[in-house]
Amino acid sequence: MEGKKELKINKKHGGKEFKSTFHFVGLVKPHIKGIGDKAQAMPLYTEKETINGNLKRDVQFDIYTSEFNNIKVATWGMEQEYVYPYSSVDKKSVEIKWNDRDNKSKYPNDSYHLILPPWDIAKAINDNVEFDKWIEVKGHYEFGKYTNDEGKEYPTIKRIIDSFDLVEDGQEIKIGKNKTINYICDFKASDFQEINRFDLEIGIKSTYENEDNIIINGVFLAYGKEASVPQDIKLTVFKERDEKLAKGFTKMNRGDYIKVIGVDNNRPEFSLIPKTNIDDDDPFADLENQEEEYKYAISGNKKGLEIVRIVKGSFSKGMLSEEELEINEVPFIDTEDPFQ
């Protein structure tokens, strides 16, 4: 994912379509739905009949990319009428009947390859994956909104599995284009390295600066049959991690475009606080300036998509129209590339 040249344009309606990918490696655990007494561990795989009489396969689980960071991933699918293998040589896809998808003799030539449909991915996960196994997962995001009973909207993120592989301790894993590591299946190991990355194309609606971070209200242009579908997304840049990067985003304007790379967070934040246990019989309880014992305690939660760097050369000012941003407001004044 590099530079502006790869921006996808829908051939039928001419709309821009953005790309999103994630890459996680970690430990498979059940997804816990609900809280307190209503909390329940969800099954990894289910197959059930829909109201239309079609069978639907569902997969969902949490992947721990570190000891305390757990991310829900999922996929679901039903049988289709056709599949569409693609050839990077012929630069096109072809229509193949569903039941012939595994029959390579039905393909025009050997250059055509089929991305495994969600129906097959779900079954393959059920056949090969178990809780407490280590796994590599790649996929894409779907962004949406949730409206509560009071009418308040919250952004939602779905992490859809496109491929997976089981992982062995010490296995060589490629990260991005140029980095390869020997993955350690032990969160407590001194040489453990977390593999948790997303690559994302975004448009800018607005940015908001807090004391510690920059909040980016962005838009993701998803595929649509008649027109591209704008989806709201929220991302964060932490000043402590990269002050120059954070400053660059404060200079971005409405309608600007950028490719970003980051980490997907759902982890607690810890702070060092004094222990508060006081013994009433302690004869030294009233003494001041004494050494105090401390402990780590959860002080908050870091959630959502955190930008850690941009793809150099991908910035483009004013690329998105107000229609693509889906809000009719006057754009901000254009500036030069804030990341140069």
C-alpha positions in Angstrom: 0.0 0.0 0.0 2.1 2.9 -1.2 1.6 6.2 -2.9 -1.4 7.6 -4.7 -1.2 5.5 -7.9 -3.0 2.5 -6.3 -6.2 4.4 -5.5 -9.0 2.1 -6.7 -11.8 3.5 -8.9 -15.0 1.5 -9.4 -15.3 0.8 -13.1 -19.1 0.9 -13.2 -19.9 4.2 -11.3 -16.5 5.8 -11.2 -16.4 6.2 -7.4 -13.3 6.0 -5.3 -12.9 2.9 -3.2 -10.5 2.8 -0.2 -8.6 -0.2 1.0 -8.2 -1.6 4.5 -6.2 -4.5 5.8 -5.2 -5.9 9.2 -2.5 -8.4 10.2 -2.7 -10.0 13.7 -0.7 -12.9 15.3 -1.7 -14.2 18.7 -3.5 -16.6 20.9 -7.1 -17.8 20.2 -9.6 -17.3 23.0 -13.4 -17.4 23.2 -15.2 -14.1 22.6 -17.1 -13.1 25.8 -20.5 -11.5 25.2 -22.1 -9.5 27.9 -20.9 -8.4 31.3 -21.2 -9.6 34.9 -23.8 -12.3 35.5 -24.9 -12.2 31.8 -21.4 -12.8 30.4 -21.1 -15.9 28.3 -18.3 -17.5 26.2 -19.4 -17.7 22.5 -18.7 -20.8 20.4 -16.0 -20.5 17.8 -18.2 -21.9 15.0 -21.9 -22.2 14.4 -23.9 -23.3 11.4 -27.6 -22.5 11.4 -30.6 -22.0 9.1 -31.7 -18.4 8.2 -35.3 -17.4 8.0 -35.1 -17.9 4.2 -34.0 -21.5 4.7 -30.4 -21.0 3.7 -27.5 -22.3 5.8 -25.2 -19.7 7.3 -21.8 -20.3 8.8 -20.4 -18.0 11.6 -17.0 -17.8 13.1 -16.0 -15.5 16.0 -13.2 -15.5 18.5 -10.8 -13.1 20.3 -7.2 -13.0 19.3 -4.7 -11.9 22.0 -1.9 -10.1 20.2 -0.2 -9.4 23.5 -0.9 -10.5 27.1 -3.5 -7.8 27.6 -4.7 -6.9 24.1 -7.6 -8.9 22.8 -9.4 -8.2 19.5 -12.5 -9.8 18.2 -12.3 -11.1 14.7 -15.1 -12.9 12.7 -16.4 -14.1 9.4 -19.7 -15.4 8.1 -21.0 -16.6 4.8 -23.6 -18.6 2.8 -23.4 -20.5 -0.4 -23.5 -18.4 -3.5 -24.5 -18.9 -7.1 -21.1 -17.9 -8.5 -17.5 -17.1 -7.6 -15.1 -14.8 -9.4 -11.5 -16.0 -9.7 -9.0 -13.2 -10.7 -5.9 -13.2 -12.9 -3.1 -10.7 -12.3 -1.9 -11.6 -15.7 -5.1 -11.0 -17.7 -6.1 -8.2 -15.3 -9.7 -9.4 -15.0 -12.0 -11.8 -13.2 -14.3 -14.5 -14.6 -17.6 -15.9 -13.4 -17.5 -19.6 -12.3 -20.4 -21.6 -10.9 -20.3 -22.1 -7.1 -20.0 -25.9 -7.3 -17.1 -25.6 -9.8 -15.0 -23.3 -7.6 -12.5 -26.1 -6.7 -12.3 -27.5 -10.3 -9.3 -25.7 -11.9 -10.3 -27.2 -15.3 -13.2 -24.7 -15.3 -10.8 -21.7 -15.0 -9.5 -20.1 -18.3 -5.9 -20.7 -17.4 -3.5 -21.3 -14.5 -3.1 -17.6 -13.8 -6.6 -17.4 -12.3 -6.9 -17.7 -8.5 -9.9 -17.7 -6.2 -9.9 -15.9 -2.9 -11.5 -18.4 -0.5 -15.2 -17.4 0.1 -16.3 -16.7 3.7 -18.4 -19.9 3.6 -15.2 -22.0 3.0 -13.0 -19.9 5.4 -15.5 -20.5 8.3 -15.4 -24.3 7.7 -11.6 -24.3 7.4 -11.3 -22.5 10.7 -13.7 -24.9 12.4 -11.7 -27.9 11.1 -8.3 -26.5 12.0 -8.5 -23.9 14.8 -9.0 -24.5 18.5 -9.0 -22.2 21.6 -5.5 -21.7 23.1 -3.9 -22.2 19.7 -1.6 -19.6 18.1 -2.8 -18.2 14.8 -2.0 -15.6 12.1 -5.0 -13.7 10.8 -5.3 -11.3 7.9 -8.4 -9.5 6.8 -10.2 -6.2 6.3 -12.4 -3.7 8.3 -16.1 -2.8 8.0 -17.1 0.4 9.7 -20.6 1.3 10.8 -22.7 2.9 13.6 -24.6 1.7 16.6 -27.5 3.7 17.9 -28.5 3.1 21.5 -32.0 3.4 23.1 -31.5 7.1 23.7 -30.7 7.8 20.0 -26.9 8.4 20.6 -24.7 7.1 17.8 -21.4 5.2 18.4 -18.9 4.1 15.7 -18.5 0.3 15.3 -15.7 -1.7 13.8 -15.9 -5.3 12.4 -12.7 -7.1 11.7 -13.4 -9.6 8.9 -11.1 -12.6 8.4 -9.9 -13.1 4.8 -7.2 -15.7 5.6 -5.5 -17.5 8.5 -2.6 -19.9 9.3 -1.7 -21.8 12.4 1.6 -20.6 14.0 4.4 -22.5 15.6 6.9 -21.2 18.1 9.9 -19.7 16.3 8.1 -19.5 13.0 9.2 -16.9 10.5 6.5 -14.3 9.8 6.7 -11.4 7.4 5.4 -8.0 8.5 4.6 -5.5 5.8 6.9 -5.5 2.8 10.4 -5.5 4.3 10.4 -6.9 7.9 10.5 -10.6 8.9 10.7 -11.9 12.5 10.9 -15.3 14.2 7.7 -15.2 16.2 7.8 -16.2 19.9 4.6 -17.9 21.2 5.1 -16.6 24.7 3.8 -13.1 25.8 6.2 -13.1 28.9 9.3 -13.8 26.9 11.9 -11.0 26.9 12.2 -11.2 23.1 8.5 -11.4 22.4 7.3 -9.0 19.6 3.7 -8.1 19.1 2.4 -8.5 15.5 -0.6 -6.1 15.3 -0.9 -3.8 12.2 -3.5 -2.2 10.1 -3.1 -0.3 6.7 -5.9 2.0 5.9 -6.8 4.7 3.4 -8.8 7.6 4.9 -10.3 10.9 4.1 -10.4 13.7 6.7 -13.6 15.2 8.0 -12.0 17.0 11.0 -9.3 16.7 13.7 -9.5 17.5 17.4 -6.5 18.1 19.6 -6.5 17.0 23.2 -3.7 17.4 25.8 -2.3 13.9 25.0 -3.6 13.0 21.6 -5.1 14.0 18.3 -8.6 12.6 17.4 -9.2 12.1 13.7 -12.8 12.0 12.5 -12.4 10.4 9.1 -14.2 8.7 6.3 -13.7 5.4 4.6 -15.1 5.0 1.1 -16.5 1.4 0.9 -17.7 -0.5 -2.1 -21.3 0.1 -3.2 -23.3 -1.1 -6.3 -24.6 2.4 -7.3 -22.0 4.6 -5.6 -19.2 4.3 -3.0 -20.5 4.3 0.5 -18.9 6.8 3.0 -18.4 5.2 6.4 -17.4 7.2 9.5 -14.2 6.2 11.3 -12.4 7.5 14.3 -8.6 7.2 14.8 -6.1 8.5 17.3 -2.5 9.7 17.2 -0.7 9.9 20.6 1.7 12.8 21.0 3.9 10.8 23.3 4.6 8.2 20.6 5.3 10.7 17.8 4.9 14.4 18.4 5.8 15.4 14.8 3.2 12.9 13.4 0.5 14.3 15.7 1.4 17.9 14.7 1.0 16.9 11.0 -2.5 15.7 11.5 -3.5 19.0 13.2 -2.7 20.7 9.9 -4.8 18.4 7.7 -8.0 19.9 6.3 -11.5 18.7 5.4 -11.4 16.5 2.2 -7.7 15.7 2.5 -6.6 12.1 1.9 -3.8 10.0 3.4 -2.7 6.3 3.8 -1.9 5.4 7.4 -0.4 2.5 9.3 -1.2 1.7 12.9 -2.0 -0.7 15.7 -5.5 -2.0 16.8 -6.0 -1.5 20.5 -8.3 -3.1 23.1 -6.0 -3.1 26.1 -5.9 -1.7 29.6 -3.6 1.1 30.6 -1.6 0.8 33.8 -0.4 3.4 36.3 1.8 3.1 39.3 -0.1 4.1 42.5 0.6 3.9 46.2 -0.7 0.9 48.1 -3.6 2.0 50.3 -3.7 -0.9 52.8 -3.2 0.7 56.3 -2.7 -1.4 59.3 -4.4 0.2 62.3 -1.8 -1.4 64.6 1.2 0.0 62.6 3.2 2.0 65.2 4.8 4.0 62.3 1.6 4.9 60.5 1.9 8.6 61.4 5.5 9.1 60.3 6.0 11.3 57.2 8.7 11.1 54.4 8.9 7.3 54.6 9.4 4.9 51.7 5.9 4.0 50.3 5.0 0.8 48.6 3.5 1.0 45.1 1.5 -1.3 42.8 0.3 -1.2 39.2 -3.4 -0.7 38.7 -5.6 -0.3 35.7 -6.1 3.4 35.1 -8.1 3.3 31.9 -8.5 1.5 28.5 -6.9 2.1 25.2 -9.3 1.2 22.5 -9.6 1.6 18.7 -7.3 2.4 15.8 -4.1 4.2 16.7 -2.0 5.7 13.8 1.7 5.2 14.3 2.9 6.4 10.9 1.8 7.4 7.4 2.7 6.1 3.9 5.2 8.7 2.6 3.9 10.5 -0.5 0.3 9.4 -0.1 -1.0 12.7 1.2 -3.3 14.5 -1.2 -5.1 17.8 -0.3 -8.7 18.3 -1.1 -9.2 14.9 -2.8 -12.6 14.2 -1.5 -15.8 16.1 -2.4 -18.5 17.1 0.0 -20.7 14.4 -1.5 -18.0 11.8 -0.6 -17.8 13.2 2.9 -21.6 13.1 3.1 -21.9 16.4 5.0 -22.7 19.7 3.4 -20.3 22.1 5.0 -17.7 24.6 3.7 -14.3 22.9 3.4 -11.4 24.2 5.4 -8.7 26.2 3.7 -6.2 24.1 1.8 -2.6 23.9 3.0 0.6 22.3 1.7 1.5 18.7 2.7 1.7 18.8 6.5 4.0 15.8 6.7 6.8 17.2 4.6 
